[in-house]
């Protein structure tokens, strides 16, 4: 299986496994954008995860 980036309506990119014939080369700029977007979302995900963990205790 290959991977493909799918752009959602909100601009986020989703990495999905697809058959080899559906995969297409992408530029490294897209990859940098994904890393940058994740860096912005990561603190939010950590905060949410901590809240869920605390609620479960």
C-alpha positions as CSV (number, residue, x, y, z in Angstrom):
1,X,0.0,0.0,0.0
2,X,1.0,3.6,-0.7
3,X,0.0,6.7,1.1
4,X,-1.9,9.7,-0.2
5,X,-2.6,13.1,1.3
6,X,-6.2,14.2,1.1
7,X,-7.0,17.9,1.7
8,X,-10.2,18.3,3.8
9,X,-12.6,21.2,3.4
10,X,-11.1,23.0,6.5
11,X,-7.6,22.8,4.9
12,X,-6.3,20.0,7.0
13,X,-4.4,17.2,5.3
14,X,-5.3,13.6,6.0
15,X,-2.8,10.8,5.3
16,X,-4.5,7.7,4.0
17,X,-3.4,4.3,2.7
18,X,-4.4,3.7,-0.9
19,X,-3.6,1.2,-3.6
20,X,-0.3,2.0,-5.5
21,X,-2.1,3.1,-8.6
22,X,-3.9,5.9,-6.7
23,X,-0.7,7.3,-5.1
24,X,0.8,10.4,-6.7
25,X,4.2,12.2,-6.0
26,X,3.9,15.3,-3.8
27,X,6.3,18.2,-3.1
28,X,8.2,18.5,0.1
29,X,6.4,21.8,0.7
30,X,3.2,19.9,1.4
31,X,5.1,17.7,3.9
32,X,6.4,20.8,5.7
33,X,2.9,22.2,5.8
34,X,1.6,19.0,7.5
35,X,4.4,19.1,10.1
36,X,3.7,22.8,10.7
37,X,-0.1,22.2,11.1
38,X,0.6,19.3,13.5
39,X,2.9,21.5,15.6
40,X,0.0,23.9,16.0
41,X,-2.5,21.2,16.9
42,X,-0.3,19.1,19.2
43,X,-0.7,21.3,22.3
44,X,-4.4,21.1,21.9
45,X,-4.4,17.4,21.6
46,X,-2.2,17.1,24.7
47,X,-4.5,19.3,26.6
48,X,-7.6,17.3,25.6
49,X,-5.8,14.0,26.4
50,X,-4.9,15.2,29.9
51,X,-8.4,16.3,30.6
52,X,-9.8,13.0,29.5
53,X,-7.2,11.1,31.6
54,X,-8.0,13.2,34.7
55,X,-11.7,12.7,34.2
56,X,-11.2,8.9,34.1
57,X,-9.4,8.8,37.4
